[in-house]
Amino acid sequence: VQLQASGGGSVQAGGSLRLSCAASGLHFTAYRIGWFRQAPGKDREIVAAISRSGDTTYYVDSVKGRFTISRDNAKNTVFLQMNNVNPEDTAVYSCAATTTPAMQAPRLYKYWGQGTLVTVSS
């Protein structure tokens, strides 16, 4: 199983980025997918998650109204559109897959990908 996150980079505050998470080696539509981030010196936190069909999403309060998670099951890919970013969004972003309904619980995610670094300058 592989989850490959991409799309990170450097952006100025107020700008946008689109992250992608490409999955392989698993029955993609059987998994809920979450995006997580970890900033230097901080614990990993969930950012957003999406159900198997894409009809249910979850966002941490700090990104509501700015970030949008979506998935393309035909391409085994999940996206995180990040708009109006700010320096507090600076972190390594990773995607993970779970079969459990509790999408907000990191400990329940089975497969993890390597992260992509997002750096937001003021």
Disulfide bonds with the S-S distance in Angstrom:
Cys21-Cys95 2.13
